[in-house]
Amino acid sequence: MSFETRVIEVIQRTPDVKSIRFEKPQGFSYIAGQYVVLTLGNSSTQMKKPFTLSSSPTEGFLEITKKLTGHPFSNALADLMPGDRVSINGPYGEFTFQKEYNNIGMLSGGIGITPLRSMIKYSIDKKLSANIVLLYSNSSESDIAFRNELEDVQRKNPNIKIIDTITRPGMDWKGVTGRINSEMIKRFIPDYQERTFFTCGPLKMVDSMVSLLSELEMPKEQIKRESFPGEN
Ligand SMILES: Cc1cc2nc3c(=O)[nH]c(=O)nc-3n(C[C@H](O)[C@H](O)[C@H](O)COP(=O)(O)OP(=O)(O)OC[C@H]3O[C@@H](n4cnc5c(N)ncnc54)[C@H](O)[C@@H]3O)c2cc1C
């Protein structure tokens, strides 16, 4: 279904990540983790791209969160201002969470956090009992999107644990370093076999996460994946 909506807020999340919030159109409903196709420009310069809703269905607005690349679509999106009109199609996708799983592992890289942020927020707002462990990999500390929010979530919810890992750490970084590997999964998610995994990020990263989980003998049915082609 196609919907017209208006920008209500633009939030700079990291130096090169922006969230754009839109009015939630009447009649639009979605499941945490789903995406929309966003159309920008007028009829002669129209551009369309898919974006996960980083908002949760429990929130009163729609939000997408974009890694800025300096390319034409990205620039047009980065220039959006409150009041601007756009159209969205959707929702689409089966990388979703309602309340089907009680024990969840999440493996994410970079902007792949968007559907996972939606699911975590949904689980908290709905007061679900889901136990979630998120391993979130970024190049540098300043690339961690939703950092304050996720730290706050972890403080207030004993059943949600978030571990950031940084691949190019600065001198001040005291946390985990390196790409997500099987040792990290075993260390931070020792009961991984009892969990359903959601992994999202650039295609290569997601392929490698699925391989890791397969090497750990996780059944295919316990691995849900979403990848963003074009990201690296
Ligand atoms: C289901 C789904 C959900 C998604 N959700 C999100 C999300 O939540 N947030 C998000 O940021 N993205 C998301 N994406 C990805 C998004 O749709 C875009 O593909 C992405 O943001 C890049 O768009 P862009 O216009 O900035 O870059 P593009 O111009 O599409 O460039 C993407 C890549 O291609 C390379 N490239 C571009 N043109 C050329 C060329 N001529 N020759 C060689 N290489 C080239 C660039 O270097 C870059 O690495 C999602 C994708 C899918 C499929």
The ligand as an SDF file (V2000), in Angstrom:
LIG
                    3D

 53 58  0  0  0  0  0  0  0  0999 V2000
   15.2690   -4.6090    3.3530 C   0  0  0  0  0  0  0  0  0  0  0  0
   16.2790   -3.4740    3.3570 C   0  0  0  0  0  0  0  0  0  0  0  0
   16.3210   -2.6110    4.4380 C   0  0  0  0  0  0  0  0  0  0  0  0
   17.2590   -1.5710    4.4570 C   0  0  0  0  0  0  0  0  0  0  0  0
   17.3100   -0.7620    5.5610 N   0  0  0  0  0  0  0  0  0  0  0  0
   18.2610    0.2170    5.6300 C   0  0  0  0  0  0  0  0  0  0  0  0
   18.3680    1.0350    6.7920 C   0  0  0  0  0  0  0  0  0  0  0  0
   17.6370    0.8800    7.7770 O   0  0  0  0  0  0  0  0  0  0  0  0
   19.3170    2.0100    6.7810 N   0  0  0  0  0  0  0  0  0  0  0  0
   20.1730    2.1980    5.7200 C   0  0  0  0  0  0  0  0  0  0  0  0
   21.0270    3.1190    5.7710 O   0  0  0  0  0  0  0  0  0  0  0  0
   20.1050    1.4250    4.6270 N   0  0  0  0  0  0  0  0  0  0  0  0
   19.1610    0.4440    4.5490 C   0  0  0  0  0  0  0  0  0  0  0  0
   19.0800   -0.3480    3.4340 N   0  0  0  0  0  0  0  0  0  0  0  0
   19.9880   -0.0560    2.2900 C   0  0  0  0  0  0  0  0  0  0  0  0
   19.4190    1.1090    1.4870 C   0  0  0  0  0  0  0  0  0  0  0  0
   18.2650    0.7270    0.7800 O   0  0  0  0  0  0  0  0  0  0  0  0
   20.4490    1.6700    0.4980 C   0  0  0  0  0  0  0  0  0  0  0  0
   20.8130    0.6740   -0.4010 O   0  0  0  0  0  0  0  0  0  0  0  0
   21.7010    2.1560    1.2060 C   0  0  0  0  0  0  0  0  0  0  0  0
   21.3520    3.0570    2.2350 O   0  0  0  0  0  0  0  0  0  0  0  0
   22.6700    2.8460    0.2220 C   0  0  0  0  0  0  0  0  0  0  0  0
   21.9830    3.8180   -0.4920 O   0  0  0  0  0  0  0  0  0  0  0  0
   22.7120    5.1120   -1.0820 P   0  0  0  0  0  0  0  0  0  0  0  0
   21.7750    5.7380   -2.0510 O   0  0  0  0  0  0  0  0  0  0  0  0
   23.2210    5.9700    0.0230 O   0  0  0  0  0  0  0  0  0  0  0  0
   23.9850    4.5470   -1.7840 O   0  0  0  0  0  0  0  0  0  0  0  0
   24.1490    3.9520   -3.2520 P   0  0  0  0  0  0  0  0  0  0  0  0
   24.3270    5.0480   -4.2230 O   0  0  0  0  0  0  0  0  0  0  0  0
   23.0370    2.9490   -3.5020 O   0  0  0  0  0  0  0  0  0  0  0  0
   25.5190    3.1930   -3.0740 O   0  0  0  0  0  0  0  0  0  0  0  0
   25.5930    1.9700   -2.3250 C   0  0  0  0  0  0  0  0  0  0  0  0
   26.9420    1.2900   -2.5390 C   0  0  0  0  0  0  0  0  0  0  0  0
   27.1730    1.0440   -3.9030 O   0  0  0  0  0  0  0  0  0  0  0  0
   28.3770    1.6470   -4.2990 C   0  0  0  0  0  0  0  0  0  0  0  0
   28.1360    2.2710   -5.6210 N   0  0  0  0  0  0  0  0  0  0  0  0
   27.1960    3.1760   -5.9340 C   0  0  0  0  0  0  0  0  0  0  0  0
   27.2600    3.4910   -7.2430 N   0  0  0  0  0  0  0  0  0  0  0  0
   28.2760    2.7480   -7.7420 C   0  0  0  0  0  0  0  0  0  0  0  0
   28.8390    2.6020   -9.0260 C   0  0  0  0  0  0  0  0  0  0  0  0
   28.3760    3.2760  -10.0640 N   0  0  0  0  0  0  0  0  0  0  0  0
   29.8570    1.7240   -9.1910 N   0  0  0  0  0  0  0  0  0  0  0  0
   30.3200    1.0220   -8.1490 C   0  0  0  0  0  0  0  0  0  0  0  0
   29.8350    1.1210   -6.9090 N   0  0  0  0  0  0  0  0  0  0  0  0
   28.8280    1.9710   -6.7140 C   0  0  0  0  0  0  0  0  0  0  0  0
   28.7200    2.6900   -3.2830 C   0  0  0  0  0  0  0  0  0  0  0  0
   30.1070    2.8750   -3.1110 O   0  0  0  0  0  0  0  0  0  0  0  0
   28.1190    2.1250   -2.0290 C   0  0  0  0  0  0  0  0  0  0  0  0
   29.0230    1.2690   -1.3820 O   0  0  0  0  0  0  0  0  0  0  0  0
   18.1620   -1.3940    3.3780 C   0  0  0  0  0  0  0  0  0  0  0  0
   18.1100   -2.2630    2.2790 C   0  0  0  0  0  0  0  0  0  0  0  0
   17.1920   -3.3020    2.2790 C   0  0  0  0  0  0  0  0  0  0  0  0
   17.1620   -4.2340    1.0920 C   0  0  0  0  0  0  0  0  0  0  0  0
  1  2  1  0
  2  3  1  0
  2 52  2  0
  3  4  2  0
  4  5  1  0
  4 50  1  0
  5  6  2  0
  6  7  1  0
  6 13  1  0
  7  8  2  0
  7  9  1  0
  9 10  1  0
 10 11  2  0
 10 12  1  0
 12 13  2  0
 13 14  1  0
 14 15  1  0
 14 50  1  0
 15 16  1  0
 16 17  1  0
 16 18  1  0
 18 19  1  0
 18 20  1  0
 20 21  1  0
 20 22  1  0
 22 23  1  0
 23 24  1  0
 24 25  2  0
 24 26  1  0
 24 27  1  0
 27 28  1  0
 28 29  2  0
 28 30  1  0
 28 31  1  0
 31 32  1  0
 32 33  1  0
 33 34  1  0
 33 48  1  0
 34 35  1  0
 35 36  1  0
 35 46  1  0
 36 37  1  0
 36 45  1  0
 37 38  2  0
 38 39  1  0
 39 40  1  0
 39 45  2  0
 40 41  1  0
 40 42  2  0
 42 43  1  0
 43 44  2  0
 44 45  1  0
 46 47  1  0
 46 48  1  0
 48 49  1  0
 50 51  2  0
 51 52  1  0
 52 53  1  0
M  END
$$$$
